[in-house]
Amino acid sequence: MKIAVLGAGITGSTTAYALADKGHDVTLIDRQRYAGMDTSYANGGQLSACNAETWHHPSTLVKGIKWLFAKNAPLKLDLTPSWHKYSWFAEFLYAMRSYEANTVHTVQLALAAREHLTRMAAEGGFEFDRVNQGMMHICGTQKGFNHGLKVNKLLQKGGLERRVITADDIKSTEPTLQGDFVGGFMTDSDFTGDIHKYCRGVTAACEKRGVTTKFGRSVVDLVTKNGVYVTYEDGDQDHYDAIMVCAGVGSRAIARKLGDRVNIYPVKGYSITVNLDEESQSAAPWVSLNDDDAKIVTSRLGANRYRVAGTAEFAGYNKDIRANRIQPLVDWTRRYFPGINTDQVVPWAGLRPMMPDMMPRVMKGQRPGVYYNTGHGHLGWTLSAATAYMAAEMVD
Ligand SMILES: Cc1cc2nc3c(=O)[nH]c(=O)nc-3n(C[C@H](O)[C@H](O)[C@H](O)COP(=O)(O)OP(=O)(O)OC[C@H]3O[C@@H](n4cnc5c(N)ncnc54)[C@H](O)[C@@H]3O)c2cc1C
């Protein structure tokens, strides 16, 4: 089948690879000049089955409401009326009843993704600054720790082992980390890596397998007629037997053109990449961290880069990098790792393509030849390699 994959973020690039694996004639299209330039550029770096808990627990909702009124809180909501935003929140509340089932399902997807992701990198022969030092949740309050114990049961149900650790264990596991903690959780099997490098690597591997890439081409229209006509901004048109939509936060608008409703909201997040000088390299951690109270995640990307990411902002499609959202990430780094020199910090903002139930959509559209693999929200790096193969099997 001659199939176009729309979007070359982590979702689209892995899906193109999986479709080529199944013998299809694949074209990977993106408006950016290179793969992995949008949300799949400078995220938290975690391939984290241990982060599978959806945000639908009542305690998360209560925390969220408190954060709305706190300065520098990890959650920010622009209250300007918008049908998109409020319909999304209504569906989010409805999805609370599926909290347990969706959390367990997310763990299962994350575990399945690990194998595909590792194999694709090995077959493609590319590096992505992978670090296998495990992932540690650190809890500053007893309440947070107790909630983590409950989450452990769901993770276990999904097949993931996450160990309970003491405050002393935290110190011995990551001696560079300063501060006092009640306790935490350790997931030895989770790992980290640079999502952008992976997208570039897997796209190069796709090209070697015969995938055509069309980068720097923005898709402005789609018409289904004996397949799908794809129109670019310069008026050029291509015809394909089918289209696979992997357009991140652009998927909602694309779906609308195809007669489908995919209610993705762009949930903005920020990251900093600290360039580590020689002295800072020994002061920065190798174990990946999840600070449950501050909602911050961190990854070591090779010897000389440290990534710190967080915050969820509901403010539409803008990607402005706001200084008052970056500062808490810098302050957090200074507080817990005082030995890291933060004079070289690269800020970034990206939009998580989030469905109200926080579950990715691998599905057929209403019209023939239309498929979706999108809506991976806060866990696209963790889940995409699994949904890529689910999507390819759906096409078969
Ligand atoms: C701050 C932050 C931290 C995060 N941390 C983690 C983490 O630690 N672990 C994890 O698993 N996930 C994390 N995520 C989530 C993860 O980064 C995303 O889920 C993932 O990158 C989404 O990938 P995608 O391919 O769906 O979208 P994208 O990467 O945005 O790719 C979509 C592509 O479609 C293209 N496109 C859209 N519309 C069109 C069009 N009309 N024509 C042509 N091209 C088009 C875009 O140019 C883009 O390249 C984080 C996200 C953020 C913001």
The ligand as an SDF file (V2000), in Angstrom:
LIG
                    3D

 53 58  0  0  0  0  0  0  0  0999 V2000
    8.0720   19.5730   28.6940 C   0  0  0  0  0  0  0  0  0  0  0  0
    7.7330   18.2080   28.1690 C   0  0  0  0  0  0  0  0  0  0  0  0
    8.3090   17.0850   28.7650 C   0  0  0  0  0  0  0  0  0  0  0  0
    7.9930   15.8090   28.3130 C   0  0  0  0  0  0  0  0  0  0  0  0
    8.6380   14.7390   28.8620 N   0  0  0  0  0  0  0  0  0  0  0  0
    8.3680   13.4910   28.4110 C   0  0  0  0  0  0  0  0  0  0  0  0
    9.0800   12.3720   28.9450 C   0  0  0  0  0  0  0  0  0  0  0  0
    9.9790   12.5080   29.7790 O   0  0  0  0  0  0  0  0  0  0  0  0
    8.7360   11.1410   28.4960 N   0  0  0  0  0  0  0  0  0  0  0  0
    7.7550   10.9480   27.5580 C   0  0  0  0  0  0  0  0  0  0  0  0
    7.4650    9.8060   27.2220 O   0  0  0  0  0  0  0  0  0  0  0  0
    7.1120   12.0060   26.9970 N   0  0  0  0  0  0  0  0  0  0  0  0
    7.3900   13.2580   27.4040 C   0  0  0  0  0  0  0  0  0  0  0  0
    6.7400   14.3300   26.8520 N   0  0  0  0  0  0  0  0  0  0  0  0
    5.7120   14.0850   25.8100 C   0  0  0  0  0  0  0  0  0  0  0  0
    6.3240   13.7850   24.4380 C   0  0  0  0  0  0  0  0  0  0  0  0
    7.3870   14.6640   24.1900 O   0  0  0  0  0  0  0  0  0  0  0  0
    5.2310   13.9020   23.3710 C   0  0  0  0  0  0  0  0  0  0  0  0
    4.1620   13.0410   23.6950 O   0  0  0  0  0  0  0  0  0  0  0  0
    5.7470   13.5280   21.9880 C   0  0  0  0  0  0  0  0  0  0  0  0
    6.8970   14.2560   21.6560 O   0  0  0  0  0  0  0  0  0  0  0  0
    4.6600   13.7700   20.9370 C   0  0  0  0  0  0  0  0  0  0  0  0
    5.1400   13.2770   19.7220 O   0  0  0  0  0  0  0  0  0  0  0  0
    4.2770   13.4020   18.4030 P   0  0  0  0  0  0  0  0  0  0  0  0
    5.0410   12.7460   17.3350 O   0  0  0  0  0  0  0  0  0  0  0  0
    2.8890   12.9490   18.6560 O   0  0  0  0  0  0  0  0  0  0  0  0
    4.1630   14.9860   18.1450 O   0  0  0  0  0  0  0  0  0  0  0  0
    5.2770   15.9720   17.5610 P   0  0  0  0  0  0  0  0  0  0  0  0
    6.6200   15.6320   18.0300 O   0  0  0  0  0  0  0  0  0  0  0  0
    4.8000   17.3540   17.8170 O   0  0  0  0  0  0  0  0  0  0  0  0
    5.2450   15.6780   16.0080 O   0  0  0  0  0  0  0  0  0  0  0  0
    4.1630   16.0720   15.1930 C   0  0  0  0  0  0  0  0  0  0  0  0
    4.7300   16.5260   13.8610 C   0  0  0  0  0  0  0  0  0  0  0  0
    3.6570   16.8010   12.9600 O   0  0  0  0  0  0  0  0  0  0  0  0
    4.0240   17.8770   12.1520 C   0  0  0  0  0  0  0  0  0  0  0  0
    2.8150   18.4830   11.5960 N   0  0  0  0  0  0  0  0  0  0  0  0
    1.6840   18.8480   12.2720 C   0  0  0  0  0  0  0  0  0  0  0  0
    0.7800   19.3740   11.4220 N   0  0  0  0  0  0  0  0  0  0  0  0
    1.3410   19.3360   10.1900 C   0  0  0  0  0  0  0  0  0  0  0  0
    0.8960   19.7490    8.8990 C   0  0  0  0  0  0  0  0  0  0  0  0
   -0.3100   20.2830    8.7050 N   0  0  0  0  0  0  0  0  0  0  0  0
    1.7260   19.5760    7.8320 N   0  0  0  0  0  0  0  0  0  0  0  0
    2.9520   19.0110    7.9950 C   0  0  0  0  0  0  0  0  0  0  0  0
    3.4270   18.6160    9.2130 N   0  0  0  0  0  0  0  0  0  0  0  0
    2.6330   18.7640   10.2840 C   0  0  0  0  0  0  0  0  0  0  0  0
    4.7730   18.8010   13.1120 C   0  0  0  0  0  0  0  0  0  0  0  0
    5.6380   19.6670   12.4040 O   0  0  0  0  0  0  0  0  0  0  0  0
    5.5110   17.8240   14.0070 C   0  0  0  0  0  0  0  0  0  0  0  0
    6.8550   17.6260   13.5900 O   0  0  0  0  0  0  0  0  0  0  0  0
    7.0470   15.6350   27.2610 C   0  0  0  0  0  0  0  0  0  0  0  0
    6.4750   16.7490   26.6570 C   0  0  0  0  0  0  0  0  0  0  0  0
    6.8220   18.0330   27.0880 C   0  0  0  0  0  0  0  0  0  0  0  0
    6.2210   19.2230   26.4070 C   0  0  0  0  0  0  0  0  0  0  0  0
  1  2  1  0
  2  3  1  0
  2 52  2  0
  3  4  2  0
  4  5  1  0
  4 50  1  0
  5  6  2  0
  6  7  1  0
  6 13  1  0
  7  8  2  0
  7  9  1  0
  9 10  1  0
 10 11  2  0
 10 12  1  0
 12 13  2  0
 13 14  1  0
 14 15  1  0
 14 50  1  0
 15 16  1  0
 16 17  1  0
 16 18  1  0
 18 19  1  0
 18 20  1  0
 20 21  1  0
 20 22  1  0
 22 23  1  0
 23 24  1  0
 24 25  2  0
 24 26  1  0
 24 27  1  0
 27 28  1  0
 28 29  2  0
 28 30  1  0
 28 31  1  0
 31 32  1  0
 32 33  1  0
 33 34  1  0
 33 48  1  0
 34 35  1  0
 35 36  1  0
 35 46  1  0
 36 37  1  0
 36 45  1  0
 37 38  2  0
 38 39  1  0
 39 40  1  0
 39 45  2  0
 40 41  1  0
 40 42  2  0
 42 43  1  0
 43 44  2  0
 44 45  1  0
 46 47  1  0
 46 48  1  0
 48 49  1  0
 50 51  2  0
 51 52  1  0
 52 53  1  0
M  END
$$$$
